[in-house]
């Protein structure tokens, strides 16, 4: 399914393959601002940085079929902040078409 391709591309820092998993009509709604990102205004350079600078733990596909993929993970970012992230991906033509995320800040890990 799409989840395996998605996570493999992320883990391998394969930006080209990762981007190829998104439909040309892709839109993401940011939970924090309500802002919408699409294929034309996406910051793909920032994506490449995020792929290499963040660590993902307890990543799992909660549910996936031909129409939708739901994922959950704990992300630790370069600045040490951590979030639990729930994401919903609607599919079109086997690709990610619509995405919406929600995140909950978590305490930083003790050093």
C-alpha positions as CSV (number, residue, x, y, z in Angstrom):
1,X,0.0,0.0,0.0
2,X,1.0,3.7,-0.1
3,X,2.1,3.8,3.6
4,X,5.1,1.5,2.9
5,X,6.3,3.7,0.0
6,X,5.7,6.9,2.0
7,X,7.8,5.7,5.0
8,X,10.5,4.1,2.9
9,X,11.0,7.3,0.9
10,X,11.1,9.4,4.1
11,X,13.5,7.0,5.9
12,X,15.8,7.0,2.8
13,X,15.7,10.8,2.5
14,X,14.4,10.2,-1.0
15,X,12.7,13.5,-1.7
16,X,12.0,12.8,-5.4
17,X,10.2,9.5,-4.6
18,X,8.4,11.1,-1.7
19,X,7.0,14.0,-3.8
20,X,5.9,11.5,-6.5
21,X,3.4,10.0,-4.0
22,X,1.4,13.3,-4.1
23,X,-1.4,13.9,-6.6
24,X,-1.0,17.0,-8.8
25,X,-4.1,18.4,-7.1
26,X,-2.7,17.8,-3.6
27,X,-3.7,20.2,-0.8
28,X,-2.8,20.1,2.9
29,X,-4.6,22.0,5.5
30,X,-2.4,23.1,8.5
31,X,-4.0,22.4,11.8
32,X,-2.3,25.4,13.4
33,X,-3.3,28.1,11.0
34,X,-5.9,26.7,8.7
35,X,-3.5,27.7,5.8
36,X,-3.6,25.5,2.7
37,X,-0.5,24.2,0.9
38,X,-0.7,22.8,-2.6
39,X,1.8,21.3,-5.0
40,X,2.5,24.8,-6.4
41,X,3.2,26.6,-3.1
42,X,4.7,23.8,-1.1
43,X,8.2,24.4,0.3
44,X,9.9,21.3,-1.0
45,X,13.3,22.5,0.2
46,X,11.9,22.7,3.7
47,X,10.6,19.2,3.3
48,X,14.1,17.9,2.5
49,X,15.4,19.6,5.6
50,X,12.6,18.2,7.8
51,X,13.2,14.7,6.4
52,X,16.8,14.8,7.6
53,X,16.4,17.0,10.8
54,X,13.5,15.2,12.5
55,X,13.3,11.8,14.1
56,X,10.1,9.8,14.0
57,X,9.2,7.2,16.6
58,X,6.3,4.9,17.2
59,X,5.2,5.5,13.6
60,X,2.3,3.4,12.5
61,X,-0.4,3.2,10.0
62,X,-3.7,3.3,11.9
63,X,-5.8,2.5,8.8
64,X,-5.4,2.4,5.1
65,X,-7.6,1.4,2.1
66,X,-7.9,2.7,-1.5
67,X,-9.5,5.9,-0.3
68,X,-7.8,7.0,2.9
69,X,-4.6,6.6,5.0
70,X,-4.5,7.5,8.7
71,X,-1.1,7.6,10.5
72,X,0.2,8.4,13.9
73,X,3.7,9.1,15.1
74,X,5.9,10.9,17.6
75,X,8.2,13.5,15.9
76,X,11.2,15.0,17.6
77,X,12.5,18.1,15.8
78,X,16.0,19.6,15.5
79,X,15.2,22.2,18.2
80,X,14.3,19.3,20.6
81,X,10.5,19.9,20.6
82,X,8.3,16.8,20.3
83,X,4.8,16.3,18.9
84,X,2.4,13.5,18.6
85,X,1.0,13.8,15.1
86,X,-2.2,12.3,13.7
87,X,-2.6,12.7,9.9
88,X,-5.4,11.9,7.5
89,X,-4.6,11.4,3.8
90,X,-7.3,11.2,1.3
91,X,-6.3,9.4,-1.9
92,X,-7.0,10.0,-5.6
93,X,-5.7,7.8,-8.3
94,X,-3.6,6.0,-5.7
95,X,-1.8,9.1,-4.6
96,X,-2.1,11.5,-1.7
97,X,-4.7,14.1,-2.7
98,X,-5.8,15.8,0.5
99,X,-4.0,15.9,3.8
100,X,-4.8,17.3,7.3
101,X,-2.8,16.9,10.4
102,X,-3.3,17.5,14.1
103,X,-0.5,17.6,16.6
104,X,-0.2,17.6,20.4
105,X,3.0,19.1,21.9
106,X,4.8,16.6,24.2
107,X,7.5,17.3,26.8
108,X,11.1,17.3,25.7
109,X,13.0,14.2,26.5
110,X,15.3,14.4,29.6
111,X,18.9,14.5,28.7
